[in-house]
Amino acid sequence: MHRKTHSPPPAAAKGRRSLATVFCAAALCALLGGHAQAADWPDRPIRIVVPFGAGGSTDALARILAEKLGGLVGQTVVIENRAGAAGAIGAQAVSKAAPDGTTFLLATSSTHAVLPHLRPLPYDAIKDFTAIARIASAPNVLMVSPALKVATVKDLAQLATSREGGLTYSSSGSGSVTHLIAADFVQRAGIRARHIPYKTGIQALPELNSGQIDFTFDSIVWALPQAQAGKIRALAIGSPERSPLAPDLPTMREAGFAGFDGTTWFALMGPAGIPPKIVAELNRHINAALRDPDLRAQFERQGAEALGGTPQDLEKLVRDDGSRWAKVITTGNIKIEQ
């Protein structure tokens, strides 16, 4: 009778088994490490990158949010300004950051709904980011030169139709949100108008006041003081509803432009791959901050309305607004230098 014997496994088999063990152990450690990281979050200061310079509306909203959010999460929230390329430089920096819940972007209509349809970017506005929450929206106001004898949006459109060569309008830069809002108005009104870009909207004020520029759309924050001083005339506001900052100012929709939306939005996003637990926790804290009466009052002084909502709400906003601006860009054959 022959007894069966089992020989030791070949060295190659041992090697494969050992390698598999190492991979499994590494995967398990990574998984456990990810859970631990999410459970301990935030264990370090949080950084919010503002893709524009200090002192602007995006920067102001980010700092207001950071102060309130820091107290809720129990960590310091710092602001880092990374300006350049209409917001693309700061957005790219965040898209390349580690998805550990410590680096976020104060994204805007420009970085995620406009630029992707104007030129090639070093990031994908959808795939390279994790949506956290909508932060705020801010209306832009249709302003005209006091040299124009117009009192309503209808008057402005009629003047553009009757004047040989049409009108001129300014913006805070070629391809900026204010450029596209004005272009959308021009397309809807069926008028002729020549675009003259400036680095900022306020730089166009002397020409707007003197009549060298006929109209523009820009932030309600600086539009109202200029209108009160008689330097410009405000005709309508771009938001779907009237603003508490200017309750007597009609909306563009009331002026006959159904569906018009001349607002700029702001949102918090992180790099792709942030653990869902961190996303849910941060979203909860942000919504709590945005419900705070003091924060809402500070936002209102910046001409902005606090929004909030789910990550899914933000994802939908990016897609819907991107589609809307893509149509305006295509119809107007709008291009900017690469």
Sine and cosine of phi, psi and omega as CSV:
sin_phi,cos_phi,sin_psi,cos_psi,sin_omega,cos_omega
0.00,0.00,0.77,-0.64,-0.03,-1.00
-0.98,-0.18,0.80,-0.60,0.02,-1.00
-1.00,0.00,0.73,-0.69,0.01,-1.00
-0.96,0.30,0.68,-0.73,0.04,-1.00
-0.87,-0.50,0.47,-0.89,0.00,-1.00
-0.92,-0.40,0.90,-0.43,0.00,-1.00
-0.98,0.19,0.44,-0.90,0.03,-1.00
-0.87,0.49,0.52,-0.86,0.01,-1.00
-0.90,0.44,0.55,-0.83,0.03,-1.00
-0.83,0.55,0.37,-0.93,-0.02,-1.00
-0.87,0.49,-0.62,0.79,-0.02,-1.00
-0.89,0.46,-0.65,0.76,0.01,-1.00
-0.90,0.43,-0.65,0.76,0.04,-1.00
-0.87,0.49,-0.65,0.76,-0.02,-1.00
-0.89,0.45,-0.68,0.73,0.01,-1.00
-0.90,0.43,-0.65,0.76,-0.02,-1.00
-0.91,0.41,-0.66,0.75,0.00,-1.00
-0.91,0.42,-0.66,0.75,-0.01,-1.00
-0.91,0.42,-0.65,0.76,0.02,-1.00
-0.89,0.45,-0.63,0.78,0.02,-1.00
-0.89,0.46,-0.67,0.74,0.00,-1.00
-0.89,0.46,-0.71,0.71,0.00,-1.00
-0.89,0.46,-0.69,0.73,0.00,-1.00
-0.89,0.46,-0.68,0.74,0.01,-1.00
-0.90,0.44,-0.66,0.75,0.00,-1.00
-0.91,0.42,-0.68,0.74,0.02,-1.00
-0.89,0.45,-0.66,0.75,0.01,-1.00
-0.90,0.43,-0.67,0.74,0.02,-1.00
-0.89,0.46,-0.67,0.75,0.00,-1.00
-0.90,0.44,-0.67,0.74,0.00,-1.00
-0.90,0.44,-0.74,0.67,0.01,-1.00
-0.90,0.43,-0.62,0.79,0.02,-1.00
-0.90,0.44,-0.64,0.77,0.03,-1.00
-0.90,0.44,-0.66,0.75,0.02,-1.00
-0.91,0.41,-0.65,0.76,-0.01,-1.00
-0.91,0.42,-0.66,0.75,0.00,-1.00
-0.88,0.48,-0.70,0.71,0.01,-1.00
-0.91,0.41,-0.62,0.78,-0.03,-1.00
-0.93,0.37,-0.56,0.83,-0.05,-1.00
-1.00,0.01,-0.10,0.99,-0.09,-1.00
-0.90,0.44,0.62,-0.78,-0.15,0.99
-1.00,-0.06,0.81,-0.59,0.00,-1.00
-0.99,-0.16,0.05,1.00,0.04,-1.00
-0.61,-0.80,0.28,-0.96,0.07,-1.00
-0.84,0.54,0.52,-0.85,0.02,-1.00
-0.98,-0.19,0.68,-0.73,-0.02,-1.00
-0.91,-0.40,0.80,-0.60,0.10,-0.99
-0.94,-0.35,0.89,-0.46,0.01,-1.00
-1.00,0.06,0.82,-0.57,0.11,-0.99
-0.99,-0.17,0.88,-0.47,-0.10,-0.99
-0.99,0.16,0.33,0.94,0.04,-1.00
-0.68,-0.73,0.16,-0.99,-0.05,-1.00
-0.94,0.35,0.27,-0.96,0.03,-1.00
-0.93,0.37,0.54,-0.84,0.08,-1.00
0.99,-0.16,-0.27,0.96,0.01,-1.00
-1.00,0.09,0.01,-1.00,-0.05,-1.00
-0.91,0.42,-0.62,0.78,0.02,-1.00
-0.89,0.45,-0.69,0.72,0.02,-1.00
-0.89,0.45,-0.69,0.72,-0.02,-1.00
-0.88,0.47,-0.71,0.70,0.00,-1.00
-0.90,0.43,-0.64,0.77,0.00,-1.00
-0.88,0.47,-0.66,0.75,-0.03,-1.00
-0.95,0.33,-0.59,0.81,0.07,-1.00
-0.90,0.44,-0.72,0.70,0.02,-1.00
-0.89,0.45,-0.69,0.72,-0.06,-1.00
-0.86,0.51,-0.67,0.74,-0.02,-1.00
-0.89,0.45,-0.69,0.72,-0.01,-1.00
-0.96,0.28,-0.65,0.76,-0.05,-1.00
-0.92,0.40,-0.61,0.80,-0.01,-1.00
-0.84,0.54,-0.66,0.75,0.02,-1.00
-0.93,0.37,-0.51,0.86,-0.03,-1.00
-0.97,0.22,-0.60,0.80,-0.05,-1.00
-1.00,-0.06,-0.19,0.98,0.03,-1.00
0.97,0.25,0.48,0.88,0.03,-1.00
-0.61,-0.79,0.37,-0.93,0.10,-0.99
-0.94,0.33,0.71,-0.71,0.09,-1.00
-0.90,-0.44,0.91,-0.42,-0.07,-1.00
-0.96,-0.27,0.49,-0.87,0.02,-1.00
-0.96,-0.27,0.73,-0.68,0.06,-1.00
-0.82,-0.57,0.88,-0.47,0.02,-1.00
-1.00,0.06,0.85,-0.52,0.03,-1.00
-0.80,-0.61,0.98,0.22,-0.09,-1.00
-0.99,0.13,0.33,-0.94,0.09,-1.00
0.74,-0.67,0.54,-0.84,0.07,-1.00
0.83,0.56,0.68,0.74,0.04,-1.00
0.85,0.53,0.47,0.88,0.03,-1.00
0.97,-0.24,-0.17,0.99,-0.09,-1.00
-0.93,0.36,-0.53,0.85,-0.03,-1.00
-0.91,0.40,-0.74,0.68,0.03,-1.00
-0.91,0.42,-0.64,0.77,0.01,-1.00
-0.90,0.45,-0.67,0.74,0.02,-1.00
-0.88,0.47,-0.67,0.75,-0.01,-1.00
-0.85,0.52,-0.66,0.75,0.00,-1.00
-0.95,0.31,-0.60,0.80,0.00,-1.00
-0.89,0.46,-0.43,0.90,-0.01,-1.00
-1.00,-0.08,-0.08,1.00,-0.06,-1.00
-0.96,0.27,0.34,-0.94,0.05,-1.00
-0.92,0.38,0.69,-0.73,-0.04,-1.00
-0.99,0.13,0.82,0.58,-0.07,-1.00
-0.98,-0.21,0.15,0.99,0.05,-1.00
0.99,0.16,0.32,0.95,0.02,-1.00
-0.91,-0.42,-0.18,0.98,-0.03,-1.00
-0.79,-0.62,0.80,-0.60,-0.03,-1.00
-0.68,-0.73,0.24,-0.97,-0.01,-1.00
-0.86,-0.51,0.71,-0.70,0.20,-0.98
-1.00,0.09,1.00,0.07,-0.06,-1.00
-0.97,0.26,0.39,-0.92,0.00,-1.00
-0.68,-0.73,0.10,-0.99,0.10,-0.99
-0.80,0.60,-0.62,0.78,-0.04,-1.00
-0.90,0.44,-0.77,0.64,-0.11,-0.99
-0.94,0.33,-0.49,0.87,-0.15,-0.99
-0.85,-0.52,-0.19,0.98,0.01,-1.00
-0.86,-0.50,-0.43,0.90,-0.06,-1.00
-0.98,-0.20,-0.86,0.52,-0.08,-1.00
-0.82,0.58,-0.63,0.77,-0.02,-1.00
-0.86,0.51,-0.32,0.95,-0.03,-1.00
-0.96,-0.28,0.05,1.00,-0.01,-1.00
-0.96,-0.29,-0.51,0.86,-0.07,-1.00
-0.31,-0.95,0.31,-0.95,0.08,-1.00
-0.90,0.44,0.68,-0.74,-0.02,-1.00
-0.86,-0.52,0.40,-0.91,0.04,-1.00
-0.99,0.15,0.25,0.97,0.04,-1.00
-0.50,-0.86,0.39,-0.92,0.10,-1.00
-0.98,-0.20,0.84,-0.54,-0.11,-0.99
-0.88,0.47,-0.37,0.93,0.00,-1.00
-0.97,-0.22,-0.84,0.54,-0.15,-0.99
-0.94,0.34,-0.49,0.87,-0.10,-0.99
-1.00,-0.04,0.15,0.99,-0.05,-1.00
-0.70,-0.72,0.42,-0.91,0.14,-0.99
-0.95,-0.31,0.86,-0.51,0.02,-1.00
-0.96,0.28,0.73,-0.69,0.03,-1.00
-0.94,-0.34,-0.87,0.49,-0.01,-1.00
-0.20,-0.98,0.48,-0.88,0.19,-0.98
-0.95,0.32,0.59,-0.81,-0.01,-1.00
-0.95,-0.30,-0.81,0.58,-0.08,-1.00
-0.29,-0.96,0.25,-0.97,0.17,-0.99
-0.75,-0.66,0.52,-0.86,-0.03,-1.00
-0.72,-0.69,0.77,-0.64,-0.03,-1.00
-0.99,0.15,0.49,-0.87,0.12,-0.99
-0.95,-0.33,0.53,-0.85,-0.10,-0.99
-0.95,-0.31,0.66,-0.75,0.12,-0.99
-0.99,0.17,0.90,-0.43,-0.03,-1.00
-0.89,-0.47,0.59,-0.81,0.03,-1.00
-0.81,-0.58,0.33,-0.95,0.07,-1.00
-0.93,0.38,0.68,-0.74,0.07,-1.00
-0.90,0.44,-0.24,0.97,0.05,-1.00
-0.94,0.33,-0.36,0.93,0.03,-1.00
-0.99,0.13,0.71,-0.70,0.00,-1.00
-1.00,0.01,0.90,0.44,0.00,-1.00
-0.78,-0.62,0.57,-0.82,0.00,-1.00
-0.86,-0.51,-0.24,0.97,-0.03,-1.00
-0.69,-0.73,0.20,-0.98,0.05,-1.00
-0.90,0.43,-0.60,0.80,0.03,-1.00
-0.88,0.47,-0.65,0.76,0.04,-1.00
-0.87,0.49,-0.67,0.74,-0.02,-1.00
-0.89,0.45,-0.69,0.73,0.00,-1.00
-0.90,0.43,-0.64,0.77,0.00,-1.00
-0.92,0.39,-0.61,0.79,0.04,-1.00
-0.90,0.44,-0.67,0.74,0.01,-1.00
-0.88,0.47,-0.59,0.81,-0.01,-1.00
-0.94,0.34,-0.60,0.80,-0.08,-1.00
-1.00,0.09,-0.42,0.91,-0.06,-1.00
-0.99,0.14,0.78,-0.62,0.04,-1.00
-0.90,0.43,0.80,-0.60,-0.04,-1.00
1.00,-0.01,-0.13,0.99,0.04,-1.00
0.97,0.25,-0.44,-0.90,-0.06,-1.00
-0.89,-0.45,0.06,-1.00,0.10,-1.00
-0.85,-0.52,0.53,-0.85,0.07,-1.00
-0.64,-0.77,0.51,-0.86,-0.01,-1.00
-0.96,-0.29,0.21,-0.98,0.07,-1.00
-0.45,-0.89,0.10,-0.99,0.03,-1.00
-1.00,0.00,0.51,0.86,0.06,-1.00
0.75,-0.66,0.56,-0.83,0.04,-1.00
-0.90,0.44,0.82,-0.57,-0.03,-1.00
1.00,0.05,0.03,1.00,0.03,-1.00
-0.97,0.26,0.22,-0.97,0.02,-1.00
-0.88,0.47,-0.65,0.76,0.00,-1.00
-0.91,0.41,-0.52,0.85,0.09,-1.00
-0.89,0.45,-0.73,0.68,-0.07,-1.00
-0.95,0.32,-0.56,0.83,0.05,-1.00
-0.88,0.47,-0.71,0.70,0.03,-1.00
-0.91,0.42,-0.64,0.76,0.02,-1.00
-0.89,0.45,-0.61,0.79,0.05,-1.00
-0.89,0.45,-0.68,0.74,0.05,-1.00
-0.88,0.47,-0.72,0.70,0.00,-1.00
-0.85,0.52,-0.69,0.72,0.00,-1.00
-0.92,0.40,-0.70,0.72,-0.01,-1.00
-0.92,0.40,-0.61,0.80,-0.03,-1.00
-0.98,0.19,-0.30,0.95,-0.01,-1.00
0.93,0.37,0.62,0.79,-0.04,-1.00
-0.91,-0.41,0.17,-0.99,0.08,-1.00
-0.98,-0.20,0.71,-0.70,0.02,-1.00
-0.38,-0.92,0.66,-0.75,-0.02,-1.00
-0.98,-0.20,0.76,-0.65,-0.04,-1.00
-1.00,0.09,0.74,-0.67,0.08,-1.00
-0.81,-0.59,0.97,-0.25,-0.07,-1.00
-0.99,0.14,0.53,-0.85,0.11,-0.99
-0.80,-0.60,0.20,-0.98,0.03,-1.00
-0.94,0.34,-0.60,0.80,0.08,-1.00
-0.66,-0.75,0.38,-0.93,-0.02,-1.00
-0.90,0.44,-0.61,0.80,-0.06,-1.00
-0.91,0.41,-0.43,0.90,0.01,-1.00
-0.92,0.39,-0.38,0.92,-0.02,-1.00
-1.00,0.09,-0.11,0.99,-0.11,-0.99
-0.83,0.56,-0.72,0.69,0.00,-1.00
-0.85,0.53,-0.66,0.75,0.00,-1.00
-0.95,0.33,-0.56,0.83,0.04,-1.00
-0.93,0.36,-0.65,0.76,0.00,-1.00
-0.91,0.41,-0.63,0.78,-0.06,-1.00
-0.99,0.14,-0.28,0.96,0.00,-1.00
0.98,-0.19,0.02,1.00,0.08,-1.00
-0.94,0.34,-0.49,0.87,0.14,-0.99
-0.92,-0.38,0.70,-0.72,-0.08,-1.00
-1.00,0.05,-0.68,0.73,-0.03,-1.00
-0.43,-0.90,0.20,-0.98,0.04,-1.00
-0.31,-0.95,0.29,-0.96,0.20,-0.98
-0.90,-0.44,0.76,-0.65,0.07,-1.00
-0.36,-0.93,0.03,-1.00,-0.14,-0.99
-0.82,0.58,0.68,-0.74,0.04,-1.00
-0.89,0.45,-0.43,0.90,-0.07,-1.00
-0.88,0.48,-0.71,0.71,0.02,-1.00
-0.99,-0.11,-0.26,0.96,-0.01,-1.00
-0.93,0.36,-0.69,0.72,-0.08,-1.00
-0.90,0.44,-0.74,0.67,0.04,-1.00
-0.87,0.50,-0.60,0.80,0.01,-1.00
-0.93,0.37,-0.59,0.81,0.03,-1.00
-0.93,0.36,-0.66,0.75,0.01,-1.00
-0.91,0.42,-0.50,0.87,0.01,-1.00
-0.99,0.11,-0.07,1.00,0.02,-1.00
0.99,0.17,0.18,0.98,-0.04,-1.00
-0.99,0.16,-0.42,0.91,0.08,-1.00
-0.61,-0.79,0.16,-0.99,0.10,-1.00
-0.85,-0.52,0.82,-0.57,0.02,-1.00
-1.00,0.02,0.80,-0.60,-0.04,-1.00
-0.98,-0.22,-0.62,0.78,-0.07,-1.00
-0.30,-0.95,0.31,-0.95,0.03,-1.00
-0.94,-0.35,0.57,-0.82,-0.13,-0.99
-0.99,0.13,-0.19,0.98,-0.04,-1.00
-0.96,0.28,0.42,-0.91,0.02,-1.00
-0.88,0.48,-0.52,0.85,0.01,-1.00
-0.88,-0.47,0.35,-0.94,0.05,-1.00
-0.91,0.41,0.47,-0.88,-0.03,-1.00
-1.00,-0.09,0.65,-0.76,0.08,-1.00
-0.90,0.44,-0.32,0.95,0.05,-1.00
-0.96,0.27,-0.41,0.91,0.00,-1.00
-0.55,-0.84,0.93,0.36,-0.12,-0.99
-0.89,0.46,-0.37,0.93,-0.01,-1.00
-1.00,0.04,-0.10,0.99,-0.02,-1.00
-1.00,0.06,0.88,-0.48,-0.03,-1.00
-0.93,0.36,0.37,-0.93,0.06,-1.00
-0.99,0.10,0.30,-0.95,0.07,-1.00
-0.89,0.45,-0.52,0.85,0.03,-1.00
-0.92,0.40,-0.65,0.76,0.06,-1.00
-0.91,0.42,-0.47,0.88,0.00,-1.00
-0.98,0.18,0.01,1.00,0.07,-1.00
0.93,-0.36,0.11,0.99,-0.02,-1.00
-0.94,-0.34,0.98,0.19,-0.05,-1.00
-0.86,0.52,0.70,-0.71,0.04,-1.00
0.99,0.15,-0.04,1.00,-0.02,-1.00
-0.92,0.39,0.69,-0.72,0.03,-1.00
-0.68,-0.74,0.97,-0.24,-0.02,-1.00
-0.95,-0.31,0.75,0.66,0.00,-1.00
-0.94,-0.35,0.39,-0.92,0.13,-0.99
-0.94,-0.35,0.71,-0.70,0.02,-1.00
-0.93,-0.38,0.37,-0.93,-0.01,-1.00
-0.75,-0.66,0.60,-0.80,-0.05,-1.00
-0.47,-0.89,0.31,-0.95,0.05,-1.00
-0.97,-0.25,0.79,-0.62,0.03,-1.00
-0.70,-0.71,0.43,-0.90,0.08,-1.00
-0.81,-0.58,0.06,-1.00,0.06,-1.00
-0.91,0.42,0.39,-0.92,0.01,-1.00
-0.88,0.48,0.58,-0.81,0.10,-0.99
0.99,-0.12,0.14,0.99,0.05,-1.00
-0.91,0.41,0.72,-0.69,-0.02,-1.00
-0.82,0.58,0.68,-0.74,-0.03,-1.00
-0.82,0.58,-0.55,0.83,0.00,-1.00
-0.89,0.45,-0.64,0.76,0.03,-1.00
-0.93,0.38,-0.67,0.74,0.02,-1.00
-0.85,0.53,-0.74,0.68,-0.02,-1.00
-0.90,0.44,-0.67,0.74,-0.02,-1.00
-0.91,0.40,-0.71,0.70,-0.02,-1.00
-0.92,0.38,-0.65,0.76,0.04,-1.00
-0.86,0.51,-0.64,0.76,0.01,-1.00
-0.89,0.46,-0.70,0.71,-0.01,-1.00
-0.92,0.39,-0.63,0.78,0.00,-1.00
-0.90,0.43,-0.69,0.73,0.02,-1.00
-0.90,0.45,-0.58,0.81,0.07,-1.00
-0.91,0.42,-0.68,0.73,0.01,-1.00
-0.89,0.45,-0.66,0.75,-0.06,-1.00
-0.95,0.30,-0.26,0.96,0.08,-1.00
-1.00,0.06,-0.19,0.98,-0.05,-1.00
-0.92,0.38,0.81,-0.59,-0.04,-1.00
-0.86,0.51,-0.61,0.80,-0.01,-1.00
-0.91,0.41,-0.70,0.71,0.03,-1.00
-0.89,0.46,-0.68,0.73,-0.02,-1.00
-0.89,0.46,-0.61,0.79,0.03,-1.00
-0.92,0.39,-0.65,0.76,0.03,-1.00
-0.91,0.42,-0.65,0.76,0.06,-1.00
-0.87,0.49,-0.68,0.73,-0.04,-1.00
-0.88,0.47,-0.59,0.81,0.04,-1.00
-0.92,0.40,-0.34,0.94,0.09,-1.00
-1.00,-0.04,0.08,1.00,0.00,-1.00
0.98,0.18,0.30,0.96,-0.09,-1.00
-0.90,-0.44,0.48,-0.88,0.06,-1.00
-0.94,-0.35,0.80,-0.60,0.03,-1.00
-0.91,0.42,0.65,-0.76,-0.05,-1.00
-0.93,-0.38,-0.97,0.23,-0.08,-1.00
0.99,0.12,-0.28,-0.96,-0.02,-1.00
0.91,-0.41,-0.18,-0.98,-0.08,-1.00
-1.00,-0.05,0.27,-0.96,0.13,-0.99
-0.84,0.54,-0.56,0.83,0.01,-1.00
-0.92,0.40,-0.57,0.82,0.07,-1.00
-0.88,0.48,-0.67,0.75,0.00,-1.00
-0.93,0.38,-0.68,0.73,0.02,-1.00
-0.85,0.53,-0.67,0.74,0.02,-1.00
-0.91,0.41,-0.65,0.76,0.01,-1.00
-0.87,0.49,-0.70,0.71,-0.01,-1.00
-0.88,0.47,-0.70,0.71,-0.03,-1.00
-0.93,0.37,-0.74,0.67,-0.06,-1.00
-0.91,0.41,-0.70,0.72,-0.03,-1.00
-0.94,0.35,-0.58,0.81,0.06,-1.00
-0.88,0.48,-0.68,0.73,0.02,-1.00
-0.90,0.44,-0.63,0.77,-0.01,-1.00
-0.90,0.44,-0.74,0.68,-0.03,-1.00
-0.95,0.31,-0.51,0.86,0.05,-1.00
-0.87,0.50,-0.62,0.78,0.01,-1.00
-0.92,0.39,-0.67,0.74,0.02,-1.00
-0.89,0.45,-0.66,0.75,-0.01,-1.00
-0.90,0.43,-0.69,0.72,-0.01,-1.00
-0.92,0.39,-0.73,0.68,-0.03,-1.00
-0.88,0.48,-0.66,0.75,-0.02,-1.00
-1.00,0.04,0.02,1.00,-0.05,-1.00
0.75,0.66,0.73,0.68,-0.07,-1.00
-0.99,0.13,0.77,-0.64,0.00,-1.00
-0.69,-0.72,0.46,-0.89,0.12,-0.99
-0.75,-0.66,0.33,-0.94,0.00,-1.00
-0.93,0.37,0.62,-0.79,0.00,-1.00
-0.94,0.34,0.00,0.00,0.00,0.00
